[in-house]
Amino acid sequence: MPPLLSPLLSPLLSITSTSDCTSVSSTLLKRRGITRYVHPQYQNLAENSSVPRSFRRMDVAKSLRASGDDLWAAAIGTLGDELTSRIDFAQENKQKTLDEMLAATEQARKSLIDRSCSFKRKNSEKVIVRDVLIKAAKWINHFKDVGDIAVQYDPVHAALPWAGVRFLLNVAVGDLNTYTSLLERTVDIVEKLCRNALVERLLKGSRSQTAEELSRALVKLYASILAYLAKARSYYGKKSLKRAIKYGVLSSSDLESAFTAISEAQKDVDSCATIFGLQGQLESHAELKRILKDFDAPLNRWDKALHAITDQLNGERRRAILRWISDESELPYEQHHIQTKNEVLEGTGKWLLHDPTFLRWKNESASSILWLHGIPGSGKSKLTSMVVEDALEAFRRNHSPAPVYFYCSRNPAELGRSDPSRIAASIARQLSTPQAGGPLLEAAIEVYKKREEKGFASGPLRLDESKELILKLLERYEGATMTIVIDALDECNSATRGDLLDTLEDLLKASPCLLKIFVSSRKDQDIVYKLDNYPNLQLSSDCNSEDIELFVRSETKRLIGKRSLLRFSTREEEIRDKIVRELISGAQGMFRWTSLQLQALCQQTTDDAILERLGRLPKTLAELYQEILTKIENFDADADRQFAQNALSWLLCAREQLRSDVFLAAVSVTQDGSPSAVSKDQLLQLCCNLVIFDPTVDAFRFSHLSVREFLEGQAMYKPESANALVAEACLFNLFRMSPEASPQTPLPKYSCLFWAEHARAAAQETQARLSEILRKFLSVEQDQTYFNRWHRSVEELLKDRDVYWKAKSNLKAAMSYTPQVLLVASAYDLSAVLSPGQWRQLTQKRPRNKEGATHQEVAVRYGSSNILEWHFNSGIDFEVTEEVMEAAAGNEESGKKVMALLLNNAGPRFRSQKGLSRQQLRIWEVARKYWRFFSISAGPRFRSQKGSLRQL
C-alpha cells in the first residue's frame, strides 16, 4: 500500500478480501440548526408524545432507508428493527457536545497528573490511560475538522454514531478504574470515523465499479460501528447489578464479537480502497491531504515539567556523574548512531516507518516491544538507525523526549558494546538528562552521591542496579512516552544477553510511563524464545526488495561514474543492465551480498570477463569471503600478505579500539619484529573489502559482523592464532622500547597493558613461536631486563586513575614491590614457559604481590588451571592454604574447576584426615564448605565434575 494511503485507512490492520455487501443509498439528513432533529416528513410524528419512543425511532429509520445517497442511512437499513430501535436519532448541537466531551476528557487527564493509571490487555500489554485520553482529545478535535471539510453534505458522522460515542466516552471517563478498556475501544472507533470520513469524501462523485465496491465496504463498516454502539449503549446503560443479572457473561462476549466485526469490516475497506486507487484520488485534494497530515502527526507525548528541571550542579560535576554511570568515551553511542545513519542510502527503508505493525507499535497507548529480525547483511542496523532518527525528529518538535538507544557489537576492542550491564548503564546515563548538556534528574544524582560517600568501593553499576535506576528515572517521564532502541542484540554476549532481555521485559511491566522498546537482531534461538510472542517484523526479500533494487542501481551508477566498473566497456549500457538484473535476482534480501559482488566485478577488465563472472556468482556470503581470503593468501609478495593477515588478526582480538595511526603502526610489525610501514589506502586495498575505515571514530573495522564470523572459522584466524600473532607483536614492541622511553605513547601503552592477555588467550603451549618469545621475555628478573622495564612501565601507567580503574584485576595482581615472574605467570596462566627447575628456584623467594597474595593464591583466583595441572604433573609442591581455598571460591568463572583440581590433587592425607595439623583441618573445613556451595549453586553438572571428591 502506498505510504500516504496506508495511514489514511487503517494502520493497525492488514488487507483482506473485498466486501460483498449490497449497495444501499438514501438522501442526506439535513441539519436544521435545532437541538433535536428528525426528518421533516416525520417531524409531527416525532413530536407526538402519544406515539411510543421506540415506534418513533423505527419509523424515522424507515424514512432513511428510502433515501438514495447517504452511506450511513444505508448502513441503518442493514441492521434490522431490533438493533435500529436502540439507536438514538436525536440531533443535539454538535459543537456544544464536542466541547463538553473535550472538557470531560481534559478533566479526566488532569486527574491522573499525580497518579499512574494503567490496565493490562489480554496479551499482558500494559496500556497507559493518560495516553488514551490524549488520543481521545486529538480525535474529538479531528471530528470537528471532518465536519468542516465536508461542506457539500451534512456531516452525518456527528448525527448518527455520535450519540453512541458520546455516551460510551462519558461512561469511560466517569470511572477510569473500571472502564479503561471501553475508553480505548471508543477512541479507536472515533479514529475510524475520522479516517473513513476522508475516504467517503474522496468517493463522492465516482460511479465506477471499484467505487461501488468501496461504498459497499463502507456501509458494512458503518453498520458494524452502529451495531456495536447500540449494543454497548444497552449494556452499559444498566446499573452494574442489573447488568449482571440481565446479561451476565454472554453480553460481554457479544460486545467482543461486535467490536471484532468492526475490525474485520475495516479490512474490507482497506482492500477496496487499494483497488479503487485512493492514493491517486488524494493527490488532487490539497485540503484533504492537509487534514490527513494532521491525522498522522504524532501525539504530543512530551511532559512540559521536564523543561523545568534544575539540579544546582556545575557542568564539571554533571559530567563526572554521567561519566561514572557510563563513560561516553568508551561507549560513544551517538557516534555509533551517526556512523550507521550515514551508511543509509537516501530513499531506502521508508517502508518500515509506514508498516502497519510498526505504526501500531509506535502509536498505540500500550507499552510494548517491537522486534525486527532478519538474516545477516539484510540491513537491520540501517533500519534501526531510521527508527532512532524518527524518534529524534519527534524530540526536535517537542512531541516526545529524546529516544534512548544503543548499538551492540561483538568486538573484543569494544567489550562494553556486548556487556548487558554496560548497555543498561548507557541507557540509564541517557535517561539521566532529558536535555543534552542540561540538568540531571535527581535519581541519578542520589545514586552517585551514595557511591561517592563509600569511595566507589562497589565499582560500577551492576545490571540490577542499572535497572532500578532506570525505573526511578522513568518516573520523571510519567507524562511522556519514552522510546528505547537496541540494535544487534544478537551481538550481545550470548552467555548473559538473557539477563538483558529479562531486564527489558521487567522495564516494560514496571515502567510508570508509556514505554516503547525496539529491538533488532538475528533469529538466534534464545532471542526467539524471549521475543517471539511480541509484535515482530521479519526482514525478508519481500520487505526490502525495492530497497535492494534502489541500492543496486545507485551503487552500479556510482561505480561506473568513478570509472571503477565497466571502465573499458564497449557495451556499457547493455552490460550495466545485465549486472543490475543479475544482482537484484540473486540478492535474496542481502545488501552485503550485492555490495561484494559489485566490488568483485570492479576487478574485471573486459566485458567478457564481467559476463563470465555474472554467470558464476557465488551464492552465499561465505563463498564470497572464501574467494577474497584465497586471493589474500595468494598475494605474490610476502609483505602484502603479512600486512593483510596482521590487520585481520588485530581486528579479531584487539582489546581496545586503536586510532588509525596506531593501528597502522601495529600491523606494520613484521614476523621478525622489525617495523615497516603501510598506509591507510594500501591497507584497505590489501584487505579487499573485508575491512573499512570509519572516519566518525578514526578507526578501522570489519565491514560487517559476518566477516568476523567467517574468519573465526578459519584455521589461520581462529582465536588462538590471532591472539598469538598480536601477543608476539606486543612483545616485539616492548623489546624495541629503550629504557628512557615513555610508556604513555599509544602503541607501547597498549603493548604494556595487554600482551599478557593475548598470550593467555593464545594457549601458548600450542604456539611454539610465541613460547620461545615468552621465554626470552620472562627469563631473568635483573634490573635492566625487558621484564623489569615492562614492570616499571606498568607501575607508571597505573598511577593514572583512569588507567587503574579500567585495567584488568589480574594485571594489578601481577604487580609486586620487586618484579616477580611467578606472579605474572600465575595471573595469566603462562604454563610451560619456565622449566620446573627455574620455577622451584623462583618459589624460594616466596613472592607476594602488593596486596600480600602469594603466587598460589593469584593462580587460583584467576583460574590458572594450566599452571595448577603443570605443577601437579611436574611434581612441584603447591601449598594449599586456607587463603588459597578462599581465593578459589572467589573465582566465579572457573572456581569449580580450580577447586576440583586442588582437592583431587591434595592426596590421601586430606581425605583420610589422619595426621593433619589444626591449620590443615581448618583448610579442610573451608574446602568442604565451598565445595558444597558450588555443588548447590552449580547443580548436577558441578557435582559430577570429573574426578571430584564425592567423599565431601
N, C-alpha and C positions, 0 to 999 in steps of 0.2 A: 504494500500500500504506500502511495507517495507520502513523504514526510508531513505535508500540511494537512492531508486528508485524514491520516490516522488519528491524530488527537481530536479532530472535529467530531469523529463518530464515537468510538468507544476505546480509549487507550487501554482499558482493562480486559478487553475480550478479544478472542481470536475469531477468524472469519469462518463461517459455515455456509450451509446451502441457502438458497434464496427462499423467500416466503411464498406460500401458495394461497394466501388468504384472498377472499373475494373483494373486489373493489366496490366500496360503498361511498357515496358522496352526498352532501347536503349543503344548503345555503348557510352562510356565515351568521353567527349570532352578532347582532349589532349592539354596541354599548350605547346606552341612552344617558349615562351620567347620573343614574339613580342608584340608591343604596342597594335595593334588591331588584333584580331584573328577570323577567320571564318573557318569552317570545310574545309579541303583540297579539297574535291570534288567540293566545290563552291567558291574556292579562286578566280579563274578568274572572276566568275560572280560577286563576291563582289567588285572586283577592277574595273569592267567595269562601268565607270561613266555614260554610256548611259542608264543603267538599273535603273529604279526608285528605290529610297531607300526603300520604303515600300515593293516593289516586292522582292528586295534582302532579306529583313528580313523574309518574308513569306517563300521563298524557303529554306533559311537556317533552318527555323523551321521544314519544311517538312523532311529535311535530318535527323534532330534529332529524329523525330517520328519513323524513320525506325530503329533506334538503339535498342539494347536489354537490357542494364544493368543499365542505368542512370535514377534514380528516378526523377531528375529534368527535364530531357528530356521527360519522361513520363508525367510529370505534364504539360509541354507545350502542349503536344498532346491532352490534355483535354480542352484547353482554347478556341479553335476556332480562326479563322483567324483574326477577328476584334481586339480582345484583343492582340493576338500574334503580330500583326503589330505595337503595341505600345511599345513592349519590345526592349530595346537597347542591341544587342548582341555583341557590341564592347567590346573587352577584353584588357583593359588598364593594365599597370603594377600595380599589386596588392599592393606590398609593398609601392610604391610611393603614391598610392591612400589612403591607410590606414594611412600613415604618415601625409598626408595632412589633412585627416579628424581629426586625433588626434590633430593636431596643431590648426585647426579651433575650435574644441571643447574646448581646453585649453584656447584659446584666449577669447572665449565667457564666460568661467567660470571666468577668471580673470577680465573681465569687470563688474562682479557682486560683486567683493570683497567689494566695498564701497557702494553698494546699494542692497536693497532687491528686488527680483523679484519672483512673485508667480502668480498663477491663480487658479480659482475655477472650479472644475468639476461640472457636472450637479447635483450631490448629495451634493453639497456645500463643499466637501472636498477641503482643501487648499493644493495645490501642490507647493513645493519649487523647482524652476527651477534650482538652483545651484546643488541640489542633483541629478536631472535628468541628468545634464551634467556630473557629476561624474560617473553615471551609464553608460552613453554613452561611456566615455573613457574606462571604465572597459571592456565593451563588444566588443569594437573595438579591444582591445588588445587580448581578448579571441578568436576573429575571426582569428587572426594570428595563435594561438595555434591549433585551429581546423584544419587549413590547413596543419600545420606542422605534425600533428599526422597521418593524413590520407595519408600515403605515398604510398599506393597501387593504389590509383586512384587520378585523378586531383581534387582539391577542387573546384568543380563546384559552391559551395556556393558563392565563390568570383567572379564567372563569370556571372551567370545568374541574381540572385537577387541583386548583389552588386551595379550595376549601379543605380538601383532604390533607394536603401538605401542611397547611396552617394548623389544623387540628393535631396532627401527629407531632409536629415540631413543638407545639405548646405542651403536649403531654411529656415529650422527652426532656425539654429544658426545665420543666416543672419539677422533675425528680431525676436528676442526673445519676444518682446512685443506683436507681432501679432500671431506667430506660436508656442506658448508654448505647446498646446495640440498635435500638429503634432510632436513635438520633443519627447514627452512622448510615443506616439504610435510607432514612428520609432525605439526608443530604445527597446521597447517591442518586435518588430519584430526581431531585431538583437539578442536579448537574445534567442528567439525561434530558430533562425537559428543555434546558437551555441549549444544549448542543443540537438536539434534534429540531429545535425551532429554526436554527440556521439551515439545516438540511431541507426542511419544509419550505423555507423561503426561497432557496435555490431551485426547488422543484416547481414552483409556481410558473404556469405558462407552458410547461413541457408536456407534450402529448405523445411521446414515443412509447414503445412497448416497455423499454427499460424504466422509463419514468413511472409507468403504471405499476410495474413490479415493486419499485421503491415505495410508491404510495401505499400499496397493499401491506408492505412490511411495516410502514409507519402506523397504519391503522391497527395492525396486530400488536405493535409495541404500546400504543396509546391505550388499547383495550386492556392489556396486561397491567399497565400502571393504574388505570381506573379500577380494575378488579381488586388489585392489592389494596388501594386506598379505601375502597368500600369495605372490604373485609376487615382491614385494620381498624377502621373507624368503629365498626360494630364491636370488635374485640376489646379495644382499649377504652371504648366509651362506657363500659360496665365497671362498677366498683370491683375491687380485687376479689372479694369473697364471692360476689355474684358471678364474676367471670370464671372463677374456679369451679363453681357449682354447675354453671351452664355449659362451659366449653371444655373444661379440663385440659388434657394434653392435646387432644385432637385438633382444636382450633389453632394451637401454636404451630403444629406441623403443617396445617393447611396454609398458614401465613408463610411458612418457609417455602412451600411449593409455589405459592403465588409470587413470592419475590424471585425465586429461581426462574419462573416463567418470564419475568421482565428481562433477566439476563439473556435468556435464550432468544427472546424476540429482538433484543438489541443486536445479537449476532446476525440475524437475518437482515436487519437494516444495514449493517456494515457491509455485508456481502452484496446486497443490491446496490448500495451507493458506489461500490467499486465498479460494478458493471455499468452503472449509469454514467460514470466518468465525472464524479462530483468535483474532483480536483480541478479539472478544466473549467467547469462552471464557476468555481470560486474565483478563479483568476480575473474574471471580468467584473467582480463586485468589490470595489475598494473598501466600502464601508463594512461589508460583511467580513472581509479579511481583517479589518481593524478589530472588530469585535472578537473574532476568533483568536487574534493575537492576545487580546486581553484575557480571554478564556484560559489560554495556555501559559500565561505569565505565572511564574512560581509564586506560591503563597509567601507573604511576608512573615517568615518564621524567625525573626530577629527580636531579641529581648532588649529594649532600649536601656534597661538597667545596666547592661554590660558596658555602655558608654560611660557610666558614672563611677566606675571602679577606681579607687585610689589605693595606694599601698605605702606612701610615705617613705619610699626607698629611693636611693640614688641609682643611677644607671649601672655603676660597677657592682653594687650589691645585687641588683636584679640579675645581671649576667652571671654572677657567681652562683646564685641559686639555680638558674637554668642549666649552667654547666654541670652542677652536681647531679641534677636529675638526669640529664642526658647531654653529653658533650657533643655539640654540633660539629666540632672539628673532626670528630671520629665518625659521626653519623650525619653527614650533611644532607638531610632528607630533601631540602629544597633544591640542591644541586642535582640530586638523583632525578627529581621530577623534571627539571629543565632539560637534562640530558635526554630523557626518554621522550619528552614532548617535542623536542627539536627534531627527533627522528620520524615524526609522524608526517606522512605525505599529505599535503593540502587536499581536501576533498574526500579523504578516506575516513572510514569509521563512523560516519554520521548516522548510519543505520542504527547503531546501538542506542544513541540518545533518543531515538524515536521508536524503539522497540516497545511493544505493549507491556512486556514483562518488566523492562527497565522503568518505564513510566509509572507502572503500578507501584513498584518498589519505592520510587522517588517521591511520588505524590500522595500516597495514602497515609493515613494518620496512625499507622501501626509501626512500631519498632520492628525492624526485620533485617535479615541478611540476604544479600543477592550474591550468588556465586557464579562467576564466569569461568568456564573451563574449556580447554582445547588442547590440541596436540602441540608438540614443540614447533616453534617457528611460525605459528599462526597469527601472531600479532597481539597476544593478550596484554602485554605490558603497554603497548601503544594505545590500545583501547582503554586501559586503566588510566593512563595519563589524561585521556579525554574526559573521563568521569571526574577526575580531580579538577580539570580546567572548568568543567561545567559547574561544579560546586564553588570554585573560586570566583567565577563570574557572578553567581548568586550573592557571594560575600561582598564583592565590589559594589553591588547595587543595594547593599544593606537589606537583602532578603533573608539572609541566614548567616550564622557565624562562619568563620573560615574553616574549611574541612581539615581534618587531621589525616595524614597519610604516611605510608612507609613502603619503600620498595625493597623487598627482601632480595638477598643474593647469596648464593653458595660460593663463597670466595674466602679462602683462608687469610687473605690480606685484609678482609673486612669482616672479621668474625662476628662483630656486633649485628651485622645485617642478617644473620641466621640464628641469632640467640633470642628466644622468646622474652627473656627478662629485659634485654636491651630494647627490643621492639616496643614492649609495653611502656618502658621508661620514656622512650621517644614520644609515644602517644601522650603520656602524662605531661611531658615538657610542653608540647604544642598546645595542650588544653590550658596550661597554666597562665597563658597570656592571650586574652581574646583579641588584642590588637598588637601586631608585631612591634616590639620595642616599647610597648605600653606597660601599665601597671600589672602586677601579678595577682592572681586570685589568692585569697587568704589560706586556703588549704595547702597550697604549695609552700607558702612561707612557713606555716606551722610545722610541716614535716621537716623542713630544712633546719629550723631552729632547734627542734628536738634532737636531731642528729648532731648538730653543731655543739650542743651542750655536752654531748658524750664524746666529743672529739672524732666523730665519724667512725667510731670503733667498729660498727657493724657493717661498714663498707657500703657499696651502692645498693639501690633498691632491689629487693627480690621481686619475683613476678607477682606474688600475692600482695606485696606492699604496694606495687605499682597499681594493681587492680583496685585496691582500697582507695588509693589517692585519686585515681580516675573517677571513681564513683562520687567522691566528695567534690571533685571539680565539676562534674556534670550537674550537681545540684544548682550551681550558679547559671547553668544554661537551661533551667527548667522551663522557661517560657519560649525557648527557641528549639530549633532542630539541629542536631549535631550529626555530621557525616564522618565516618571513619573508613578510609580506603587502604587496603593492604594488597600489594601486588606480589605475585610469585610466591605464594605461601608454600608451595612445594619445595622451594629452595631453602626454607627454614629447616633447622636441624631435625632430621626425621625422628630422632630419639626423644625430642622434647616438644615438637610442634603440637602434639596432642594437648599439652598444657596451655599453649596459646589459644587453641580452638576452644578449650573449656573456658578460658578467660573471656573470650569474645561472647560465648553463649551466656556466661554469668552477667556480663555487662548488659546484654540485650534484655535479660529478665529483670535486672535490678535497676536499670537506668531510670532516674527520675524525670528525664526529658525524652523527647522523641528522638530515637537513635537509629540511624541508617548505617549499616555496615556493608561495604562492598569488598569482596574477596575474589582474586583471580588466582588460578593455579592449574596445574595439570591434574589428571584424574588418578592420583595416587590413592591406593585403597583406603588408607587411614583417613584421608581427607574426604573421600566419597562417603565413607561410613558416617562421618560427622555432618556433612553439609548436604547430602542428597535429598533430605526432606525439606530443605529450604528452597525458595524460588531460585531457579538457576537457568543459565543460558549456556548452551553448548556452542562453542565457536567452531563451525564446520565450513566446508566449501559452499554450502547452501547460504550461509550468512555473509561470508566475505568475498564471494566470487566477483562482485563488482569492484571491490577494493583491490583484489588481486589483478584484475584486468587493468584498472587505472594505474596501478604500480608498474606493471609490465610495460605498458605503453609509455608511461612517463620516463621510466628508467632507460628503456631502449632508446628513446629520443635523446635523452641526456647523454648517453654514452656515444651515440652517433655524432652528436654535436661536438663532443670533446675529441672526436676522431680516435676514440678508443675501440670502437666497434665499427666494422664494415669500412675501415679507412681506405682500403684499396679495392672496394667492391665496384664491379661494373654493372651489377643488377641490384642496387641498393634498395629500391622500393619493394621489389619482389621478395628479396630475402628478409628484409625487415618485417614484412607482413607474415612471412612464414615463421620467423622467430617468435613473434607475438602469439600466433595461433598455437604453436607447439608448447610454449611455456605456460600459457593460460590453461590449456587442456591437461597438462601434466602436473600442475601445481598442487592439486588436492588440498587447497586451503593454506599452503605454506609459503609465506613471503620469503623465508630464508632459502628455500629450495630454488625459487626463481632468481633470487639475487646471486646465488653461487653459480647457477647455470649461465647467467649473463656474464659474470666475470670469467668463466671458462671460455665462453665464446669470444671474449675480447682477446684471448691468447691466440686465436686462429688468424691466419694471414689471408688466405684465399677464400673465394666464395665456395669452392668445392669443399674445403676443409670445414667451413661452417655448416654446410649442408650435411656433411658426413657426421659431424658432431651432433647435430639435431636428430639424426637417425639412430643414435645410440646413447641418448641421455640417461645418466644414472637415475634410478627410480627413487632412491632414498637419500636422506642426508648422510647416513653412514657411508654409503658408496661414494658420495662426493668427497667426504672428508678423507676416506682412504686414498682416493685418487690424488688429493692435494698432499697428503703425507708421503705417499710414494714419490711424488715429484720432489719434495724436500730431501728425502733420503737419497735421491739420485742426482743431487747437485754435483756438478763437476768439481767444484772447489771444496776442500775440507773446511776452509774458513767459513764459507757461506752456510754450509750445513751446520757447523758448530754454533754460529750465531743464532740460527733459527731454533735449534734444539735448546740452547740456553734460554732464549726468550720464552718458549713454551713451558720449559721446566720452572722458571721463575714465576710465571703467571699461575702455574698449577699449585705452587706451595708457599709463595712468599707470605710472611706473617704480617706484613704491613703493606699498604699501597704506597709505592715509591713514585716520587715525581719523575717525569720523563727523563730528565738528565741523569738522575741517579740510576734509573732502570737501565738506561743505555750503558752506563759505566759498569753496572753489574753484569750484564750479558756479554760485555766485551772481554771478560776474563777468560782466557783460553785454558785448555786442559793442562798445559804445563805451568799455569799460574801467571803467565806474562800478560800484561794488559795490552789491549788493542783498541780499536775504535770503530764504531758503526754509527751511522746517522739514523735519524727517525725515518726518513723516507726509504733508506736502504733496508731497514729492519722490516718495515711494513711490506715492502716488495718481497723480501725473503720469506715472510710468513704467509704469503699467498691468501689473504682474506680471512685467515683464522684469527688474526689479531687486528685491532683497530686502535687509533689514538683518540682519546676523549678530551677535547680542549676545555670542557667545563671543569674538569678536575686535574688537568695537566697530567694525565696518566694513560698508560697502555692498558688494554683489557681484551679479553676474548670477545669476539664479535657476537657470540651467543652462548648460552649455557650448554647447548648441545655439543659445542666444541670441547669444552671441559670434559663432559661425559664420555665423548668418543676417545679422547686422549687417555683418560684414566684406564681404559680397557686395553691400551697398547703396552706391550712389554717395556718399551723404551721409556714410557712416560707414566708407568704405574707409580703410586706414591713413594715407594721405597727408592726407586731410581731417580725420580725428580728431586727428592729431598737429599739424596746422596750428592747429586751434582751441585745443588745450591750450598750444601754444607762445605763441600770442597772449595767452592768459590769464596765463601766467607772466610775459611781458614787461610786461603791464599792472600786475601786482603789483609788479614792480621799478620801474616808473615812479612808483608811488604811495609807494614807500619813502622816508622822509625821511632826510637824511644822518646823523642821530643814531640811526636805528632799528637794533635788533639783528637780525642775520640768523638768530638762533637760534630764533625763533618758527617753528612748523611750516610754514606756507604760504610765507612768504618764503624759508625754508631750501630747501624743495622747488624753488621757482622759480629760486633761485640755482644749484642743482646740476644741474637738468635742462632748463632752457629750450632750451639749445643742442642737446641730444639730440633733443628734439621737433622743433626747426627742421630738423635734418638729415633726420629721418625724413619730414618733410613734403615733401621735394623742392621747396623754396620757389620754384623758378622757375615752377612751375605755380600757385602760390598768391599772387596779386598783392597781396592784403591783407597777408599775412604779410611779403612782401618789403618793403613800404612801412614796416611797423613795425620791421623789422630795420635798414633804412637809418637810421631815426631813432635807434635804439639804438647803432649802430656808427659814427655819422657822424664823431665827433671824439674825441680822446683827452685833452682837457683835464681838469684835476683834478676839477671838480665835475660832470662829465657823468654820465649814467646808467651808461655803460660803466665808468667809473672806480670809481664807487661799487660796482657789481657785483663788479669785480675785487678790491677791498679786502674785500668781504664773503666772497668765496670763500677768500681767503687766511686770513681769520679762522676760517672753518669748517674748513679743512684742518688747523688746529692741533689739532683734536680727533682723537685717534688712531683712534677707530672710524670717523669720517667719512673720514679719509685712506685707510684700508685698503679701505673699501667704494667710494670714489669711482672712477669710470672713469678709466683712464690718460690718455685724451685731454683730460680736464678738467685734470689735472696738467700735461700738456704745453702747455696754453694759458696757464699761469701764467708771468709774467716779472717781473723786478725793477721794471720800469716797464711799465704796461699797454700791450699791443700788440695792435691789432685784427687784424693779419695772422695772428698766431698762433692766435687764436680761429677766424677764417675758415678757416684751413688745417686745424686739428684737426677741425673739424666740417663741412668741405666746403660752406661757405656761398658758393657762386659767384654772380656777377652781382649781389651786394649792393652792391659798390663799383664805381665806373667804372674803366676802365683808367687814366685819369689819376690818380685817387685811389690806386690800387694802386701805380703807379710811384712816386708821391710817398712812400708809406709804406715802400716797399722801400729807399729811400735811407737809412733809419735802420738797415738791416741788423739787424732784430730777432732776438733769440735768447731761448729760454726759460731757466728756471732750471737746466736740465741742459745748457745750451750748444748746443742744437739750433736750426738755422735754420728759418724757416717752410717752406722747401722740404723739409727732412728730415721735419718734422712732417706735411706734406701726404702724402708718400709712405708714411710709417709707418702712418698711419691711413686709407689707402685713399681719399684725397680725389680721386677720378678726375675729378669735375666741375670742380674747381679746376684740375687739370692741363689738361684739354681747353679750358677757358676761357682759360688762359694762352696756349696754342698758337694758338687761334683768334683771340685779340685781339692777337697779335704781341708779347706781353710776354715778356721774357727769363726763362728758368727755368734757373738754374745747376745743371747736373748734376755733382755731385762724387762722389768715392768713397764718402763718408758717405751721400749720397743713395741711391746704388745699394744699399748695405748695409741702409739703413733700409727700402727697398722689399722687399728679400729677407726681412726680418724680419716682414713682414706676411703672416700665414698665410691670412687670409680673402680678401684681394684683391691680394696681391703680384704674381700673374701678370699681372693686368690692368694694374696700375700700371707694371710692368716693360715690358710691351709698348708702352704709351703713351710711356714715356721713350725707348725705343730707336727706335721708329718716328718720333719727332719730333726725334731727335738730329741728323738731317740727313746729307747725303752725306759730310760731313767725317769722321764716325766710321766709316762703312762703308768708305771708301777708305783710312783711316788715314794720309792724306798731311798733312803739316804739323802733326801732333799733338805737343804737348809731352810730356815724360816723365810729368807728372801725368795728362794726358789718356789716355796709353797705359795707365797703371795703372787708371784708371776703366774703360777698355775691357776690360781683363782681368777686372776684377771683374764687369762686365756679362756677359761670356761665361760665366764660372764659374756665376753664379747662374741665367742663362738655361738652361744645361744641367741644373742641379739641378732647376729647375721642370719642364723637359721630361721628365726621367726620372720624377720623383715624381708628376706630374700626368697623364702619359700622352698619348695622341694628341689629346685634347681641347685640351690646352695647346699642343702642338706646332703645331696648326692654328689658334692664336689669330689672328684676322683681322688682317692687316697685319703679322704678326710678321716679324722679321728672320731669314729662313731661312739667310742667309749665315753666321750664327753657328755 
